[in-house]
Amino acid sequence: MFGHLNVFIKKFVTERHGPQSWSSIIKGLNHSGNFSEKDQHDDELTQRLINLSVSHLNFKREAFLVLIGEYILHYFTRFGYDELIRLLGGNILEFVQNLDSIQNYLRDDYQDVIAPSFHCDEDSVSDRMILHYFSHRPGYHPLVRGFITEVAKVLYKMELSITIISISTESVAEEYGHREHVIFNIVAKRIAETPDDLTPTFVAQTKKHGERQIHKEDVDAVKEKLDQIRREFGEEALPLAKFRSAKAKWRAIARITLLSRGFVPNYPEQNFINPRMFIEVFPYHLILNEEMKVIQSGIKIQQMMPLIRSSRTAEFKRDKLVKDWKKRPLLSLKGQMYLLRDRGYYFFICTPTVRCWYDLEEREMRLADIPMWDATRDFLLTDLAYRIGTGQNYTNSFSFTENADAQGSLGLRLDDKKTDSNEKWNILMKELNNEKQRNQALYSSFLPRHSAAILSQGQMPKGDYYPDVTALFCDIVHFLQIVGSSKPGEVVNFINCLYSRFDRVTKIHDTYRVESIGDAYFVVSGVPDKVHNHAERIANTALGMMFTSQEVASPVNGENVQIRIGVHTGSVVGGVFGTKIPRYIVLGETAVVASKMESHGEPGKIHITPSTYRALKGKGYSLEERGKIELRGYGTLGTYYLVGNENASIEDIAGRTKQEVSYINEGKEKGKICVKTSIKRGER
């Protein structure tokens, strides 16, 4: 057995009853308690774990397993399977009937597992069904009850009444031994009743004189359908046979109407597809009798098993395959089984299980061997397009070479030599390294280098306090007017043009953009890499942003866009937040003050606080005193404007030259060129 259930129990006890309860249970189990889904163990360990949990938590065994079943739904939802669970079926009947198909995709990771099986009687409907549950692990059917009940309540707003009709033990194939067969009777009803003012769905919901709200043609069509079932299959085939009353009759009619949403289909009297075309359209189908002997098969299966054609009732076994197929890996068929009630046969419509191109090639199959209607074709082609687009190459089997014929055309050659294990290992290691580099590049695109390196090692960066940093806030003047007067595409293009220039300036001066939301652009220096010249770097970034912004025209009037910048020097707290989409966040009063300096500034100017003024004074910057202003929440404050940098040209600051800019304002001088922020496009 695998350790999934042990993991569920551990998570449930730890989250609902605390780590202390789990520690007490593990002491009695004489186990470390470190369970994993991949662990294989005897089922006795799980039984002892359940018994100890029940005893310690003072639960009845069945009630405890029901709670575990309910918890499993929420566990899967938290770990990314919520879309699969929500979209598995439109009602609880469809959900249960599709559970088996999901377990096919677990076979690669859990090849030795014998999964439980679920199926409902054919006459089951969305609000009343007979569920058959098969499992080689007896005694776990309360888990199924809890899981299905919670699914119905959470996803479909249905309340289930579940009773057990029978529990029996069946003998199956020799290698599998015995299995438990539990039959549930399930009745569902909506938790929230339908409001009275809505049009009723079926006859049983109508009020007095409400028959005009339902189409008489639909009721007559249902009656005719019931008569047809009686003529073809007998009285016992009718839903009425189980409930002999006038009320039950109308409920049966209403149920059929509800299933088809008021529409009753028209079934043809004869099948217009001939047998030859049928086995070609469904090349992998099987029809079996009650003894599970094949009486009809698709054309592809006949090619794999030629002897199956000469016998009226043949067995579908591996030793019946042609010699070539016996040397290939086992071919797994996936599909759905239908009971043909009129003759008692079983119709299995299926296709090959192929997960990648390697599976196809290893079995010496071609894409043409998969039916055109099978979604596997789309999956393989999409996978191929993705690998080509990302530069991945999983095989070196094919190579293009020049033919020796006179035409000199190009041909496709398949190498007969298979890549040995060392070459395969080298290929896999190379792909792994490429994947690591892509992940590192992705993290580095939205996280600081230091934090991205820690995340790539599987660790979570810790937050820290930074006593001395400089922060910059920038916004666009009249941005709301631009948005209101422009098309969405024009606004997006405008923002992209502006921010791409800003990003280039931050890269030149090695400052970090924390956030950009709408017209708000937030940059810091000294976080998380502590540097002594953070104020100078932010000052040069601000001057570069102010200049490059004049290269972008407003989509409203075509004039150069204007921006406001606010700068403040102080302390912040920084760290990585989030696990699914990690982001580096900077918090603290410094960020707030920088934002207020931007909002209290003037268009086309860089507004700085006294702390930033002191950090820049005497280092070659042109600074102007603005005077005292009333800063909301901080009282009166004397502020300044950053005008230019006397030690660097505008080309260096904006990155227009190939000259390195790391020397700017670090003790080296490049002449006395005063850079004014009021320079217009094209001026020097």
C-alpha positions in Angstrom: 0.0 0.0 0.0 1.0 3.6 -0.6 1.0 6.3 2.1 -1.7 8.7 0.9 -4.2 7.8 3.7 -1.5 8.1 6.4 -0.6 11.6 5.1 -4.3 12.6 5.1 -4.7 11.4 8.7 -1.6 13.2 9.9 -2.6 16.5 8.2 -6.2 16.2 9.6 -5.1 15.5 13.2 -2.4 18.2 13.1 -4.6 20.9 11.7 -7.8 20.1 13.5 -6.5 18.9 16.9 -3.0 20.2 17.2 0.6 18.8 17.0 0.3 17.6 20.6 -2.4 15.1 19.7 -0.4 13.8 16.7 2.7 13.3 19.0 0.6 11.3 21.4 -0.7 9.1 18.6 2.7 8.5 17.2 4.1 7.4 20.5 1.6 4.5 20.6 2.4 3.7 17.0 6.2 3.4 17.6 6.8 5.2 14.3 8.6 8.5 13.4 5.4 9.9 11.9 7.2 11.1 8.7 4.7 9.7 6.2 5.0 10.2 2.4 2.7 9.5 -0.5 5.4 7.4 -2.1 6.0 5.2 0.9 4.9 1.6 0.5 3.8 -0.3 3.7 1.5 -3.0 5.0 -2.1 -2.0 5.5 -1.8 -3.0 9.1 0.2 0.2 9.9 -2.7 2.3 8.6 -5.3 0.3 10.6 -3.2 0.7 13.8 -2.9 4.5 13.0 -6.7 4.8 12.6 -7.4 2.8 15.8 -5.0 5.0 17.9 -6.4 8.2 16.4 -10.0 7.1 17.2 -9.0 6.1 20.7 -7.1 9.3 21.5 -9.6 11.7 19.9 -12.6 9.8 21.3 -14.3 9.2 18.0 -16.2 6.3 16.6 -14.2 4.6 13.8 -16.9 5.2 11.1 -17.4 8.8 12.1 -13.6 9.4 12.0 -13.2 8.0 8.5 -16.2 10.1 7.3 -14.4 13.2 8.6 -11.1 12.1 6.9 -13.1 11.7 3.7 -14.5 15.2 4.0 -11.0 16.6 4.7 -9.5 14.9 1.6 -11.6 17.2 -0.6 -10.2 20.4 1.0 -6.7 18.9 1.1 -6.7 18.4 -2.7 -8.2 21.9 -3.2 -5.4 23.6 -1.3 -2.7 21.8 -3.3 -3.8 22.9 -6.8 -6.4 20.4 -7.8 -9.4 22.7 -7.3 -9.9 23.2 -11.1 -9.9 19.4 -11.7 -12.4 18.8 -8.9 -14.7 21.7 -9.9 -14.8 20.7 -13.6 -14.9 16.9 -13.2 -18.7 16.8 -13.7 -21.8 18.9 -13.9 -23.5 17.1 -11.0 -22.6 14.5 -8.4 -23.5 11.6 -10.7 -21.1 12.7 -13.4 -18.4 13.5 -10.8 -18.5 9.9 -9.4 -18.6 8.3 -12.8 -15.5 10.2 -13.9 -13.4 9.2 -10.8 -12.0 6.1 -12.4 -10.7 7.9 -15.5 -8.6 10.2 -13.2 -6.9 7.3 -11.6 -5.5 6.2 -15.0 -3.2 9.2 -14.9 -1.7 8.0 -11.6 -0.3 4.8 -12.9 3.0 6.2 -14.1 3.9 7.5 -10.6 2.2 4.6 -8.7 2.5 1.6 -11.0 2.0 -1.0 -8.3 -1.2 0.6 -6.9 -4.5 -1.2 -7.2 -6.9 1.8 -7.2 -10.5 1.6 -6.0 -13.2 1.7 -8.6 -16.6 3.4 -8.8 -19.6 3.0 -11.1 -23.3 3.8 -10.9 -26.3 1.8 -12.2 -27.4 2.8 -15.6 -30.8 4.1 -14.4 -29.1 6.4 -11.9 -29.9 10.1 -12.2 -28.4 13.2 -10.6 -30.7 13.1 -7.6 -31.0 9.4 -7.0 -28.3 6.8 -7.8 -27.0 3.3 -6.9 -23.2 3.5 -6.5 -20.9 0.4 -6.6 -17.6 0.8 -4.8 -14.9 -1.8 -5.2 -11.6 -1.8 -3.2 -9.0 -4.4 -2.2 -8.7 -2.6 1.1 -11.7 -3.6 3.2 -13.3 -1.3 5.7 -12.7 2.1 4.1 -16.1 2.7 2.6 -16.9 5.5 5.2 -14.1 7.5 3.5 -16.0 7.4 0.3 -19.2 8.4 2.0 -17.5 11.5 3.6 -15.8 12.5 0.4 -18.8 12.3 -1.8 -21.0 14.0 0.8 -18.6 16.9 1.0 -18.2 17.2 -2.8 -22.0 17.3 -3.2 -22.3 20.0 -0.5 -19.4 22.2 -1.6 -19.6 22.0 -5.4 -23.3 21.2 -6.1 -25.1 22.6 -3.1 -26.7 19.2 -2.6 -27.4 17.3 0.6 -26.9 13.5 0.3 -28.7 10.8 2.1 -26.5 7.7 1.8 -27.5 4.2 3.0 -25.6 0.9 2.4 -27.6 -1.7 0.5 -25.0 -4.5 0.8 -21.3 -5.3 1.6 -19.8 -8.4 0.0 -16.4 -9.9 -0.9 -15.7 -10.9 -4.4 -13.0 -13.1 -5.9 -11.2 -11.5 -8.9 -8.0 -12.4 -10.8 -5.5 -14.6 -8.9 -2.9 -11.9 -8.7 -5.4 -9.5 -7.1 -7.1 -11.9 -4.7 -10.3 -10.6 -3.2 -12.0 -7.2 -3.2 -14.8 -5.6 -1.2 -17.9 -4.6 -3.0 -20.1 -2.0 -1.3 -23.4 -0.8 -2.8 -24.7 2.6 -1.7 -28.1 4.0 -2.2 -27.8 7.8 -2.6 -30.6 10.3 -2.6 -29.8 14.0 -3.2 -31.8 17.1 -2.5 -30.9 20.8 -2.9 -29.8 22.6 0.3 -31.3 25.9 -0.8 -34.9 25.5 -2.1 -35.8 27.1 -5.4 -37.6 30.5 -4.9 -41.4 30.3 -5.4 -41.4 33.0 -8.1 -39.3 30.9 -10.6 -40.8 28.9 -13.3 -41.0 25.2 -12.1 -38.6 22.7 -13.7 -41.1 19.9 -13.7 -44.7 19.0 -13.0 -44.2 18.2 -9.3 -43.2 21.8 -8.6 -46.2 23.5 -10.1 -48.8 25.3 -8.1 -52.6 25.2 -8.5 -53.5 26.1 -12.1 -49.8 26.1 -13.0 -50.0 23.5 -15.8 -49.9 26.3 -18.3 -46.2 27.0 -17.4 -45.1 23.6 -18.8 -45.3 22.7 -22.4 -47.8 20.0 -23.0 -45.7 18.6 -25.9 -42.9 17.8 -23.5 -45.1 15.9 -21.1 -46.6 13.9 -24.0 -43.2 13.2 -25.4 -42.1 11.8 -22.0 -45.2 9.6 -21.9 -44.5 8.3 -25.4 -40.9 7.5 -24.3 -42.1 5.5 -21.3 -44.4 3.5 -23.6 -41.5 2.8 -25.9 -39.4 1.5 -23.0 -42.2 -0.7 -21.9 -42.6 -2.2 -25.4 -38.9 -2.8 -26.0 -37.6 -3.8 -22.6 -40.6 -4.8 -20.6 -42.4 -3.4 -17.5 -39.4 -4.0 -15.2 -37.2 -1.6 -17.2 -39.4 1.3 -16.3 -38.6 3.5 -13.3 -42.2 3.1 -12.3 -41.6 -0.6 -11.5 -39.8 0.5 -8.3 -42.4 3.0 -7.1 -45.9 1.9 -7.8 -47.9 5.0 -7.1 -49.4 8.0 -9.0 -46.9 10.4 -7.3 -44.0 8.2 -8.3 -45.2 8.1 -11.9 -45.1 11.9 -12.1 -41.7 11.9 -10.4 -40.3 9.5 -13.0 -41.7 11.6 -15.8 -40.3 14.7 -14.2 -36.8 13.1 -13.8 -36.6 12.2 -17.4 -37.7 15.7 -18.4 -35.1 17.2 -16.0 -32.3 15.0 -17.3 -32.8 16.3 -20.8 -33.8 19.8 -19.6 -37.2 19.5 -21.2 -35.9 18.0 -24.4 -36.8 14.4 -25.4 -34.4 13.0 -28.1 -35.6 11.1 -31.2 -33.8 7.7 -31.5 -33.5 6.2 -35.0 -35.2 2.9 -35.7 -32.0 1.5 -37.4 -28.3 2.1 -37.3 -27.1 3.7 -40.5 -23.4 2.9 -40.1 -22.4 -0.5 -41.5 -20.2 -3.0 -39.5 -17.1 -2.5 -41.8 -17.2 1.3 -41.3 -17.8 0.9 -37.6 -14.6 -1.1 -36.9 -12.6 1.4 -38.9 -14.1 4.5 -37.2 -13.5 2.9 -33.8 -10.3 0.9 -34.4 -9.6 0.1 -30.8 -13.1 -1.0 -29.6 -14.0 -4.3 -28.0 -17.4 -6.0 -27.5 -17.3 -8.8 -24.9 -19.9 -11.3 -23.7 -20.7 -12.2 -20.1 -17.6 -14.4 -19.9 -15.4 -11.5 -21.0 -14.6 -13.2 -24.3 -14.1 -10.9 -27.3 -16.9 -11.2 -29.9 -16.1 -8.1 -31.9 -13.0 -5.8 -32.2 -11.7 -2.8 -34.0 -9.3 -3.0 -37.0 -6.2 -1.9 -35.1 -6.7 -4.6 -32.4 -7.2 -7.2 -35.1 -3.8 -6.2 -36.6 -2.2 -6.6 -33.2 -4.0 -10.0 -32.6 -4.7 -11.6 -36.0 -6.0 -14.8 -34.3 -8.8 -12.8 -32.8 -10.5 -12.8 -36.2 -10.8 -16.5 -36.6 -12.7 -17.2 -33.4 -16.2 -16.2 -32.5 -15.2 -15.9 -28.8 -11.5 -15.1 -28.3 -9.5 -14.1 -25.3 -7.7 -10.8 -25.2 -4.3 -11.8 -23.8 -0.7 -10.8 -24.3 0.3 -14.2 -25.7 -2.1 -13.7 -28.6 -0.2 -10.7 -29.9 1.9 -11.0 -33.1 5.6 -11.6 -32.5 6.6 -8.0 -33.2 4.3 -6.7 -30.6 5.5 -9.1 -27.9 8.9 -7.4 -28.0 7.4 -3.9 -27.5 6.4 -2.4 -24.2 2.9 -3.1 -22.9 0.2 -1.1 -24.7 -2.4 0.2 -22.2 -5.9 1.0 -23.5 -8.0 3.7 -21.9 -11.7 4.2 -22.5 -15.2 3.7 -21.2 -17.3 0.5 -20.8 -21.0 0.4 -21.7 -23.6 -2.3 -20.9 -25.6 -3.2 -24.0 -28.8 -4.2 -22.2 -30.6 -5.7 -25.1 -28.1 -8.5 -25.4 -26.1 -8.4 -22.2 -22.8 -7.6 -24.0 -20.2 -5.1 -22.8 -19.0 -2.4 -25.2 -15.5 -1.1 -24.4 -14.6 2.0 -26.6 -11.0 2.8 -26.1 -7.8 4.4 -27.4 -4.0 3.8 -26.7 -2.6 5.5 -23.6 0.2 7.7 -25.0 1.6 10.4 -22.9 4.5 11.6 -25.0 6.3 11.0 -28.4 8.7 8.6 -26.7 5.8 6.3 -25.8 4.7 6.3 -29.4 8.1 5.7 -30.8 9.0 3.0 -28.3 5.9 0.9 -29.4 6.8 1.5 -33.0 3.5 3.3 -33.6 2.8 6.4 -35.7 0.5 9.3 -35.2 -1.8 7.8 -37.8 -2.4 4.9 -35.4 -4.3 7.2 -33.1 -7.9 8.0 -34.2 -8.5 11.4 -35.6 -11.1 12.2 -33.0 -8.8 11.3 -30.1 -7.6 14.3 -28.1 -4.2 12.6 -27.7 -3.2 13.9 -31.1 -3.8 17.5 -30.0 -1.9 16.9 -26.9 1.2 15.4 -28.7 1.2 18.2 -31.3 0.9 20.9 -28.5 3.7 19.3 -26.6 5.9 19.3 -29.7 5.2 23.0 -30.4 6.0 23.9 -26.8 9.3 22.0 -26.9 10.3 23.6 -30.1 9.3 27.1 -28.8 11.3 26.6 -25.6 14.4 25.1 -27.3 14.0 21.7 -25.7 15.2 18.6 -27.5 14.5 15.2 -26.0 15.8 12.9 -28.7 18.6 12.7 -31.3 17.1 9.8 -33.1 16.3 11.7 -36.4 18.8 13.6 -38.6 18.5 15.2 -42.0 21.1 13.9 -44.5 21.6 14.3 -48.2 20.5 11.4 -50.3 22.9 9.8 -52.7 20.6 10.0 -55.6 21.2 12.2 -58.6 18.5 14.7 -57.5 20.4 15.4 -54.3 17.2 15.9 -52.4 17.0 15.9 -48.6 15.7 12.8 -46.8 14.9 11.8 -43.2 17.1 9.1 -41.7 16.3 7.1 -38.5 19.4 6.1 -36.7 19.3 2.4 -35.8 21.7 2.8 -32.9 19.9 3.6 -29.6 21.4 6.1 -27.3 23.1 4.3 -24.4 22.4 5.0 -20.8 25.3 7.4 -20.3 24.2 9.6 -23.2 20.6 9.6 -22.0 21.9 10.6 -18.6 23.9 13.4 -20.1 20.9 14.6 -22.0 18.7 14.6 -18.9 21.3 16.4 -16.9 21.7 19.0 -19.6 18.0 19.6 -19.7 17.9 19.8 -16.0 20.6 22.5 -16.0 18.7 24.4 -18.7 15.5 24.2 -16.7 17.4 25.5 -13.6 18.8 28.4 -15.6 15.3 29.3 -17.0 13.9 29.2 -13.5 16.8 31.4 -12.2 16.2 33.9 -15.1 12.5 33.9 -14.3 13.0 34.6 -10.6 15.7 37.2 -11.4 13.2 39.1 -13.6 11.0 40.0 -10.7 13.1 39.4 -7.6 16.5 40.8 -6.4 19.5 38.7 -7.3 20.2 37.6 -3.7 16.6 36.6 -3.1 16.3 34.8 -6.4 19.5 32.8 -5.7 18.1 31.7 -2.3 14.7 30.7 -3.8 16.5 28.6 -6.6 18.1 26.6 -3.8 14.6 25.7 -2.4 14.8 28.0 0.6 12.7 31.0 1.5 14.5 34.3 1.9 14.1 35.9 5.3 12.9 39.5 5.8 15.4 42.1 7.2 15.6 45.6 8.5 17.5 48.1 6.4 18.4 51.3 8.4 19.7 53.4 5.5 18.1 53.3 2.1 16.7 55.7 -0.5 13.3 55.3 -2.1 11.8 56.9 -5.2 8.2 57.3 -6.2 7.1 58.5 -9.7 3.7 59.1 -11.2 2.4 60.5 -14.5 0.8 64.0 -14.6 -2.9 63.9 -15.7 -2.8 60.1 -16.0 -6.6 59.7 -15.4 -7.3 62.2 -18.2 -5.1 60.1 -20.5 -6.9 56.9 -19.6 -10.3 58.5 -20.0 -9.5 60.0 -23.4 -7.6 57.2 -25.0 -8.3 53.7 -26.3 -7.2 50.8 -24.0 -4.5 49.7 -26.6 -3.1 53.2 -26.7 -2.9 53.4 -22.9 -1.1 50.0 -22.7 1.3 51.0 -25.4 2.0 54.3 -23.8 2.8 52.7 -20.4 5.0 50.1 -22.0 7.0 52.7 -23.9 7.5 54.7 -20.7 8.3 51.9 -18.3 10.7 50.2 -20.7 12.8 53.3 -20.6 12.5 53.5 -16.8 13.6 49.9 -16.5 16.7 50.5 -18.6 17.7 53.5 -16.4 17.3 51.4 -13.2 19.5 48.7 -14.7 22.2 51.2 -15.6 22.3 52.6 -12.1 21.8 49.2 -10.4 18.6 50.2 -8.5 15.7 47.9 -7.9 12.1 48.5 -9.1 9.8 47.2 -6.4 6.4 47.8 -7.9 4.6 49.4 -10.8 0.9 49.7 -10.5 -0.9 52.0 -13.0 1.1 55.2 -13.1 2.9 54.5 -9.8 6.6 53.5 -10.3 8.5 52.6 -7.0 12.3 52.2 -7.0 14.7 51.6 -4.1 18.5 51.4 -3.6 20.2 49.8 -0.6 17.7 46.9 -0.5 18.4 44.0 -0.3 22.1 44.7 -1.3 23.4 47.2 1.1 25.4 50.0 -0.6 26.9 53.2 0.7 26.0 55.4 -2.3 22.2 54.5 -2.4 21.2 58.2 -2.4 23.5 59.0 -5.4 22.1 56.0 -7.3 18.5 57.0 -6.8 19.4 60.6 -7.7 20.9 59.5 -11.0 18.0 57.2 -11.6 15.5 60.1 -11.1 17.5 62.3 -13.5 17.6 59.6 -16.1 13.8 58.9 -15.7 13.0 62.6 -16.0 15.0 62.9 -19.2 13.9 59.7 -20.9 10.2 60.4 -20.1 10.4 63.4 -22.5 11.0 60.9 -25.3 7.4 59.5 -24.9 4.4 61.4 -26.2 1.0 61.5 -24.6 -1.7 59.6 -26.6 -4.1 62.5 -25.9 -2.4 65.5 -27.5 1.0 64.1 -28.8 3.0 66.3 -26.4 5.9 65.1 -24.2 4.5 63.4 -21.1 5.2 65.0 -17.7 6.1 63.1 -14.6 6.5 63.9 -10.9 9.2 62.2 -8.7 9.5 62.1 -4.9 12.6 60.9 -3.1 13.3 60.2 0.6 16.1 58.5 2.6 15.5 56.5 5.7 14.9 53.0 7.0 12.6 50.2 5.6 11.8 46.5 6.1 12.1 44.3 3.1 11.4 40.6 2.3 9.9 38.1 -0.1 6.1 37.6 0.4 4.1 34.7 -1.1 4.9 31.2 -2.2 2.9 30.6 -5.3 4.0 34.0 -6.9 6.8 35.4 -4.7 7.2 39.1 -4.7 9.8 41.3 -3.0 8.0 43.9 -0.9 9.4 47.0 0.8 7.5 48.4 3.8 8.0 51.3 6.2 7.8 55.0 6.7 10.4 55.8 4.1 8.2 54.4 1.3 5.2 56.4 2.6 7.2 59.7 2.8 8.6 59.2 -0.7 5.1 58.7 -2.0 3.9 61.9 -0.3 6.9 63.8 -1.7 5.8 62.7 -5.2 2.2 63.7 -4.6 3.2 67.1 -3.1 5.7 67.8 -5.9 5.4 69.7 -9.1 5.3 68.4 -12.7 8.7 67.9 -14.3 10.6 68.2 -11.0 12.3 65.8 -8.5 11.1 66.6 -5.0 13.5 65.4 -2.2 13.4 65.5 1.7 16.0 67.0 4.0 17.5 63.5 4.7 18.1 63.0 1.0 19.4 66.6 0.7 22.0 65.9 3.4 23.0 62.6 1.6 23.6 64.4 -1.7 25.1 67.7 -0.5 28.7 68.3 -1.5 28.7 65.4 -4.1 28.3 67.3 -7.3 24.5 67.7 -7.5 22.6 70.9 -8.2 20.0 71.3 -5.5 17.4 74.1 -5.0 15.5 74.9 -1.9 11.8 74.8 -2.3 10.9 76.1 1.2 8.6 74.8 3.8 5.5 72.8 2.9 2.7 71.2 4.8 3.1 67.5 4.4 -0.1 65.6 5.3 0.5 63.6 8.5 4.0 65.0 9.1 3.4 68.7 9.6 5.7 71.4 8.2 8.8 70.2 6.4 11.5 72.1 4.5 12.1 70.4 1.1 14.3 70.7 -1.9 14.4 70.1 -5.7 17.1 68.0 -7.4 18.0 69.9 -10.5 21.0 68.1 -12.1 24.4 66.3 -11.7 27.5 68.4 -12.4 29.8 65.4 -12.5 28.1 63.5 -15.4 26.6 64.2 -18.7 23.0 63.5 -19.5 24.2 60.8 -22.0 25.9 58.9 -19.3 23.0 59.2 -16.9 20.4 58.1 -19.5 22.7 55.4 -20.8 23.1 56.9 -24.2 26.9 56.2 -24.3 28.9 53.1 -23.9 30.8 54.7 -21.0 30.5 52.8 -17.6 28.5 54.9 -15.1 29.5 53.2 -11.9 32.1 56.0 -11.2 29.4 58.8 -11.2 29.6 60.7 -7.9 32.0 58.3 -6.3 35.1 60.6 -6.1 35.9 60.8 -9.8 35.0 63.7 -11.9 34.2 64.0 -15.6 34.1 67.7 -16.1 31.6 70.3 -14.9 28.6 69.7 -17.0 25.4 70.7 -15.3 22.4 68.6 -16.3 19.1 70.4 -16.0 15.9 68.3 -15.7 14.1 70.9 -17.9 16.0 69.8 -21.0 13.6 69.1 -23.9 13.8 66.3 -26.4 16.8 66.8 -28.8 18.6 69.4 -26.6 21.9 68.9 -24.9 
